[in-house]
Amino acid sequence: MSFLRHLVPPPGPIRILAASSLGRSVGHGMLLSVSVLFFTRSVGLPATQVGLGLTIAAVVGMLTSVPAGHAADVLGARTTATFFVVLQGVLICGYALVGGFVGFLIAASLVVMAEAGSDASRGALVAGVVPQGERVKARAFIRSVNNIGISLGAVSGGVALHFDTRSVYVGLLIACGVVYAAAGLVYLVLPKVEPAAKKRDEDGGPRWVVLRDRPFVVVALINAVLVMNGGILTVALPIWIAQRTTAPTWVYAAILVLNTVMVVLFQVRVSQGTDDAAGGAKALRRAGLALAACCGLFALAAGQPAWVAVARWRRVRWCTCSVSCWPPPVAGRWPTSWHRNTRSGSTRACSA
């Protein structure tokens, strides 16, 4: 029973936030597992166009994060988070209408814009409805249910990859959009969060003071390189499996599940000793080496028999999981700037 108490969030705002995050992460797992292969295998876009389109979309999302954070201050975090998550669900359904590169570029840019808005407002929502002393616990529960949800979504995506038909892809994308919209509506159960813009204006001070903190900016830029593992996992990996190996496409969904399970099992362990600057720097160095080894194993899997490719993908997941598990070296300080640099790393991964 004590084990279950660590898995089930306590009643109140934390449980509501976790329930919404579970639904959103299920949809995210669906989207991760099928979106890239849907555009390359069903729509017929070359991999280079998919990478270019996602790069442009990531840049648009990066530029959207700051005004989205301002909107959360002006309109209230609950209202803004609900709007952006529901909007993202509706826009994901629009993927089913894509028939060429221009349509893909427009649809992907709109989806990433909504995602950037939800990222900026959901952090403010947690701060607004959860007491300060319980926010770490709340984020721990949210992170745990996110990994569970992505695994569940990836399993359903694996079914679509197995059948590999347009009708199945489209059905899953529409279901994904519905799940996102439902997860956003769950936020309406939470108490309303008053706008924070007035308080911020009363505090005064320059808006771009974060840029004066050179150590923070340097660490954020280094992090932007290391988070390329996200783009490698969600964009490069499915295309590489489908076009450069003989492994079946459903292997990608299995890798996503394995990734999330490994993060759940090893995240706490690898984060030990990273509660100061020296420990965080050491963890970042290890993450960089793991990412480099991961890319080397990608290349070795090309053209290999299916069983060899799958075995090497398992080793790749050990490497990329070790990158995914490292905690950010700065927690809770200027999150909008941090997430914007994180998106710039994803942008470079997509363009590569």
Backbone torsions as a table, in degrees:
resi	resn	phi	psi	omega
1	MET	NA	-35.5	178.1
2	SER	-64.4	-32.2	177.1
3	PHE	-63.6	-41.3	179.6
4	LEU	-66.9	-33.3	179.5
5	ARG	-63.6	-28.3	177.7
6	HIS	-80.6	-14.2	-179.8
7	LEU	-98.6	-33.3	-176.2
8	VAL	-93.7	121.7	179.5
9	PRO	-64.0	151.5	178.6
10	PRO	-68.6	156.5	178.9
11	PRO	-60.3	154.6	178.7
12	GLY	109.5	-158.3	-176.0
13	PRO	-57.3	-36.6	-177.7
14	ILE	-64.2	-41.5	179.8
15	ARG	-67.0	-38.4	179.3
16	ILE	-66.0	-44.7	177.9
17	LEU	-61.0	-41.7	179.8
18	ALA	-66.6	-38.6	179.1
19	ALA	-63.7	-42.8	177.9
20	SER	-65.3	-41.7	179.4
21	SER	-64.6	-35.1	177.7
22	LEU	-62.6	-47.6	178.8
23	GLY	-62.2	-43.2	-179.1
24	ARG	-66.0	-37.8	-179.6
25	SER	-72.5	-30.2	173.1
26	VAL	-61.4	-47.2	176.6
27	GLY	-61.7	-38.0	179.2
28	HIS	-64.6	-39.5	177.2
29	GLY	-63.6	-40.4	174.9
30	MET	-58.5	-48.0	-176.1
31	LEU	-65.5	-43.5	179.5
32	LEU	-58.9	-41.1	-171.1
33	SER	-76.4	-24.4	-172.5
34	VAL	-123.2	-19.6	-167.7
35	SER	-62.3	-50.4	-176.3
36	VAL	-63.5	-44.9	-179.9
37	LEU	-70.1	-28.4	174.0
38	PHE	-61.3	-44.8	-177.9
39	PHE	-71.6	-33.2	-178.2
40	THR	-85.3	-38.2	-173.0
41	ARG	-96.9	-31.8	-177.9
42	SER	-98.3	-50.8	178.0
43	VAL	-72.8	-31.6	177.6
44	GLY	91.6	20.6	179.0
45	LEU	-79.2	139.4	173.8
46	PRO	-64.1	153.9	-179.4
47	ALA	-60.5	-33.8	179.5
48	THR	-64.2	-38.8	178.3
49	GLN	-69.5	-37.2	176.8
50	VAL	-63.4	-44.8	178.4
51	GLY	-62.7	-42.3	179.0
52	LEU	-64.4	-44.7	-179.6
53	GLY	-62.5	-42.1	179.3
54	LEU	-69.4	-31.6	176.1
55	THR	-64.0	-48.4	178.9
56	ILE	-62.1	-42.2	179.0
57	ALA	-61.6	-39.9	179.7
58	ALA	-65.5	-37.9	176.4
59	VAL	-63.3	-43.8	177.9
60	VAL	-60.7	-43.8	178.3
61	GLY	-63.8	-37.8	178.4
62	MET	-62.4	-40.6	178.7
63	LEU	-72.0	-22.6	-177.9
64	THR	-81.6	-22.0	-170.9
65	SER	-62.2	-38.9	-177.7
66	VAL	-69.0	-52.0	176.7
67	PRO	-62.5	-29.3	177.1
68	ALA	-67.2	-40.7	175.6
69	GLY	-63.5	-37.9	176.4
70	HIS	-64.9	-38.2	178.3
71	ALA	-62.4	-37.8	177.5
72	ALA	-63.4	-35.2	177.7
73	ASP	-69.4	-38.5	-174.1
74	VAL	-80.9	-44.1	-173.4
75	LEU	-95.0	-16.4	-175.1
76	GLY	104.0	139.3	-173.2
77	ALA	-66.9	-39.4	-177.7
78	ARG	-65.4	-45.4	179.9
79	THR	-61.8	-45.7	-177.3
80	THR	-68.0	-42.8	179.8
81	ALA	-63.9	-43.5	178.2
82	THR	-60.2	-46.0	-178.0
83	PHE	-61.1	-48.5	-173.7
84	PHE	-70.8	-38.2	-179.8
85	VAL	-69.0	-42.2	176.9
86	VAL	-64.2	-42.9	178.5
87	LEU	-60.6	-40.6	178.6
88	GLN	-61.6	-40.1	177.4
89	GLY	-61.5	-43.2	178.9
90	VAL	-63.5	-42.3	-177.7
91	LEU	-69.8	-32.5	176.6
92	ILE	-62.5	-38.2	175.7
93	CYS	-59.1	-29.8	178.4
94	GLY	-65.9	-18.1	175.6
95	TYR	-57.5	-31.4	-177.8
96	ALA	-65.3	-18.4	-178.5
97	LEU	-91.9	-5.7	-176.2
98	VAL	-68.7	131.7	178.5
99	GLY	-128.8	-2.7	-179.1
100	GLY	-163.5	-176.4	-173.4
101	PHE	-66.3	-42.9	-177.6
102	VAL	-62.1	-46.4	177.6
103	GLY	-61.5	-40.5	178.1
104	PHE	-63.0	-43.0	-179.2
105	LEU	-62.4	-44.0	179.7
106	ILE	-65.1	-47.7	-177.4
107	ALA	-63.7	-45.4	-178.6
108	ALA	-64.8	-39.6	179.6
109	SER	-63.8	-42.4	179.5
110	LEU	-66.0	-41.0	179.4
111	VAL	-63.9	-44.4	-178.5
112	VAL	-68.7	-34.9	174.5
113	MET	-60.0	-45.8	178.5
114	ALA	-64.3	-38.3	178.8
115	GLU	-64.4	-41.7	178.0
116	ALA	-62.7	-39.7	177.7
117	GLY	-64.6	-40.7	179.6
118	SER	-69.5	-37.1	178.2
119	ASP	-61.4	-43.8	-177.9
120	ALA	-67.9	-38.5	-174.8
121	SER	-84.5	-29.5	-178.8
122	ARG	-67.8	-35.2	175.7
123	GLY	-63.7	-41.6	177.1
124	ALA	-66.4	-32.3	179.9
125	LEU	-66.5	-43.6	177.6
126	VAL	-59.5	-44.1	179.7
127	ALA	-65.8	-27.5	-175.9
128	GLY	-84.0	-28.0	-174.4
129	VAL	-110.7	-11.1	-179.1
130	VAL	-111.6	129.8	176.6
131	PRO	-57.0	150.8	-173.6
132	GLN	-57.2	-37.9	-178.0
133	GLY	-71.2	-12.5	-178.2
134	GLU	-110.7	3.8	-174.5
135	ARG	-70.3	-35.7	177.8
136	VAL	-63.6	-44.2	178.3
137	LYS	-63.0	-40.6	179.9
138	ALA	-61.5	-44.9	-179.6
139	ARG	-67.1	-31.7	177.4
140	ALA	-65.6	-44.2	177.4
141	PHE	-63.8	-42.4	-179.3
142	ILE	-62.9	-42.5	179.8
143	ARG	-64.8	-38.1	179.5
144	SER	-65.3	-47.4	-178.9
145	VAL	-69.0	-26.9	176.1
146	ASN	-62.2	-44.3	179.3
147	ASN	-65.1	-39.2	177.2
148	ILE	-64.1	-45.6	-178.1
149	GLY	-63.3	-42.1	179.0
150	ILE	-62.0	-39.0	178.0
151	SER	-63.3	-44.8	179.1
152	LEU	-62.9	-42.6	178.3
153	GLY	-65.6	-37.7	179.5
154	ALA	-66.5	-33.9	177.5
155	VAL	-63.1	-44.8	177.8
156	SER	-65.5	-35.3	175.6
157	GLY	-65.7	-33.5	177.2
158	GLY	-62.9	-33.1	175.7
159	VAL	-63.1	-44.2	178.8
160	ALA	-63.5	-40.6	179.3
161	LEU	-65.7	-32.3	178.6
162	HIS	-65.3	-44.9	-179.8
163	PHE	-76.7	-34.3	173.1
164	ASP	53.4	46.6	176.6
165	THR	-123.0	153.9	-177.5
166	ARG	-62.1	-41.0	-177.3
167	SER	-62.4	-38.6	178.8
168	VAL	-69.9	-42.4	177.2
169	TYR	-58.7	-48.5	-177.8
170	VAL	-62.5	-43.0	178.5
171	GLY	-59.9	-41.2	-179.8
172	LEU	-69.5	-38.0	178.4
173	LEU	-64.3	-41.2	177.7
174	ILE	-65.6	-42.2	176.3
175	ALA	-61.3	-38.3	177.5
176	CYS	-61.1	-44.7	178.9
177	GLY	-62.7	-40.0	178.7
178	VAL	-64.0	-41.3	179.4
179	VAL	-63.3	-42.8	177.5
180	TYR	-59.5	-48.3	-177.9
181	ALA	-61.3	-42.8	178.9
182	ALA	-63.4	-39.5	178.9
183	ALA	-64.2	-37.0	178.0
184	GLY	-67.0	-38.3	-179.4
185	LEU	-67.0	-23.9	177.8
186	VAL	-59.9	-30.5	-179.4
187	TYR	-60.8	-23.1	-179.0
188	LEU	-66.1	-17.3	177.0
189	VAL	-72.9	-24.4	-178.9
190	LEU	-72.4	156.0	175.0
191	PRO	-65.1	151.0	-178.7
192	LYS	-68.5	138.3	179.0
193	VAL	-101.7	123.4	-178.8
194	GLU	-68.3	146.6	177.8
195	PRO	-57.9	144.1	-177.2
196	ALA	-105.2	0.8	-175.1
197	ALA	-63.0	-39.7	-177.3
198	LYS	-63.2	-43.6	179.2
199	LYS	-63.9	-40.0	-179.1
200	ARG	-65.1	-39.4	178.9
201	ASP	-65.5	-35.3	179.2
202	GLU	-69.1	-31.7	179.4
203	ASP	-68.1	-30.5	-180.0
204	GLY	71.9	-168.6	179.2
205	GLY	95.6	152.7	-179.4
206	PRO	-66.6	143.9	-178.4
207	ARG	-71.3	-29.0	-173.6
208	TRP	-106.6	33.3	-179.9
209	VAL	-62.2	-24.6	-179.4
210	VAL	-59.8	-31.8	-177.7
211	LEU	-69.8	-15.3	178.2
212	ARG	-83.0	-14.1	179.0
213	ASP	-88.8	88.8	-172.9
214	ARG	-63.0	-42.4	177.1
215	PRO	-58.3	-40.6	178.5
216	PHE	-63.0	-43.8	-179.0
217	VAL	-63.0	-42.4	-179.8
218	VAL	-63.0	-46.3	-179.9
219	VAL	-63.4	-39.2	179.3
220	ALA	-63.4	-39.0	179.2
221	LEU	-68.7	-39.8	176.1
222	ILE	-62.7	-43.0	178.0
223	ASN	-60.5	-35.5	179.7
224	ALA	-62.3	-29.9	175.9
225	VAL	-74.4	-44.0	-175.7
226	LEU	-69.1	-30.7	-179.1
227	VAL	-77.0	5.2	170.4
228	MET	-59.9	-17.8	178.0
229	ASN	-60.1	-28.8	177.3
230	GLY	-65.8	-44.5	177.8
231	GLY	-67.6	-35.4	176.6
232	ILE	-62.9	-42.5	-178.0
233	LEU	-67.8	-43.2	-170.7
234	THR	-92.9	-20.9	-176.9
235	VAL	-116.7	-57.4	-174.2
236	ALA	-68.4	-42.4	-174.0
237	LEU	-61.6	-50.0	-179.6
238	PRO	-63.5	-37.6	178.2
239	ILE	-66.6	-41.5	-179.5
240	TRP	-63.4	-43.5	179.4
241	ILE	-62.6	-44.6	-175.4
242	ALA	-71.0	-34.9	-170.7
243	GLN	-106.5	-23.8	-172.7
244	ARG	-117.5	-3.3	178.3
245	THR	-129.8	167.7	176.8
246	THR	-98.4	7.5	178.5
247	ALA	-69.7	145.7	177.3
248	PRO	-65.2	150.0	-175.2
249	THR	-65.3	-26.2	-179.3
250	TRP	-67.5	-13.0	176.9
251	VAL	-59.5	-32.1	-179.9
252	TYR	-60.9	-44.1	177.8
253	ALA	-62.2	-40.3	178.4
254	ALA	-63.8	-36.7	178.1
255	ILE	-65.8	-39.4	176.6
256	LEU	-60.3	-43.6	178.5
257	VAL	-63.2	-45.9	179.3
258	LEU	-60.5	-39.4	179.3
259	ASN	-60.0	-49.4	-177.0
260	THR	-67.4	-37.0	177.8
261	VAL	-63.6	-43.0	-179.9
262	MET	-66.0	-37.1	176.7
263	VAL	-62.6	-44.3	179.0
264	VAL	-60.6	-41.7	-174.5
265	LEU	-75.4	-35.2	-169.9
266	PHE	-113.7	-3.8	-175.0
267	GLN	-59.7	-47.9	-178.4
268	VAL	-65.7	-40.7	-176.2
269	ARG	-63.7	-46.7	-176.1
270	VAL	-75.7	-15.8	179.4
271	SER	-85.1	-5.7	179.2
272	GLN	-65.8	135.2	-179.7
273	GLY	84.6	9.1	-179.0
274	THR	-108.2	23.3	-177.7
275	ASP	-90.4	8.3	172.4
276	ASP	-136.7	173.9	-174.2
277	ALA	-62.7	-41.9	-178.2
278	ALA	-64.9	-43.7	178.8
279	GLY	-66.1	-38.1	177.8
280	GLY	-64.5	-40.9	178.9
281	ALA	-64.5	-39.5	178.2
282	LYS	-64.0	-40.3	178.8
283	ALA	-64.9	-39.2	178.6
284	LEU	-64.3	-39.6	177.7
285	ARG	-62.2	-43.7	178.6
286	ARG	-63.4	-39.2	179.4
287	ALA	-63.1	-40.9	178.6
288	GLY	-62.4	-42.8	177.8
289	LEU	-64.8	-39.9	179.1
290	ALA	-64.3	-40.0	179.4
291	LEU	-65.6	-39.4	178.0
292	ALA	-63.7	-43.4	178.2
293	ALA	-64.1	-37.5	178.4
294	CYS	-59.4	-45.2	-179.1
295	CYS	-64.5	-36.3	177.0
296	GLY	-64.2	-39.5	178.6
297	LEU	-68.7	-31.4	173.9
298	PHE	-54.9	-50.4	-176.0
299	ALA	-63.2	-37.8	-177.4
300	LEU	-68.5	-20.8	-179.2
301	ALA	-81.1	-12.5	-176.2
302	ALA	-65.3	130.5	174.6
303	GLY	72.1	9.0	-178.7
304	GLN	-86.8	158.6	173.3
305	PRO	-57.8	157.8	-173.2
306	ALA	-55.8	-45.2	-175.0
307	TRP	-68.8	-33.5	177.4
308	VAL	-69.1	-42.7	179.9
309	ALA	-61.2	-44.5	-179.3
310	VAL	-63.4	-41.5	179.1
311	ALA	-61.7	-39.5	179.8
312	ARG	-73.4	-32.2	176.1
313	TRP	-63.7	-33.2	177.5
314	ARG	-62.9	-40.5	177.3
315	ARG	-67.4	-37.0	177.5
316	VAL	-59.2	-41.5	-178.3
317	ARG	-65.3	-33.4	174.7
318	TRP	-61.0	-40.0	-179.1
319	CYS	-70.0	-50.8	-176.5
320	THR	-69.3	-30.6	175.5
321	CYS	-63.6	-39.0	-179.3
322	SER	-64.2	-30.5	174.2
323	VAL	-72.0	-43.1	-177.6
324	SER	-63.4	-29.0	-174.2
325	CYS	-78.8	-22.0	-176.1
326	TRP	-65.3	130.9	178.1
327	PRO	-74.8	152.8	176.5
328	PRO	-63.5	139.3	-176.0
329	PRO	-69.4	-15.5	176.8
330	VAL	-125.7	123.5	-176.7
331	ALA	-118.3	122.1	173.6
332	GLY	82.1	6.4	-178.6
333	ARG	-111.1	115.9	-178.0
334	TRP	48.0	60.8	-174.0
335	PRO	-62.7	-31.3	-179.5
336	THR	-63.2	-44.8	178.3
337	SER	-63.8	-40.4	179.6
338	TRP	-62.9	-46.7	-179.2
339	HIS	-66.6	-31.2	178.1
340	ARG	-66.0	-41.9	175.9
341	ASN	-66.5	-35.1	176.6
342	THR	-61.7	-42.9	178.3
343	ARG	-64.2	-31.6	178.5
344	SER	-65.9	-32.5	174.9
345	GLY	-66.6	-41.3	176.5
346	SER	-63.6	-34.9	178.5
347	THR	-61.6	-45.1	-179.1
348	ARG	-65.2	-37.2	179.3
349	ALA	-63.9	-42.6	178.8
350	CYS	-64.7	-42.3	-178.4
351	SER	-67.0	-33.4	178.2
352	ALA	-65.8	NA	NA
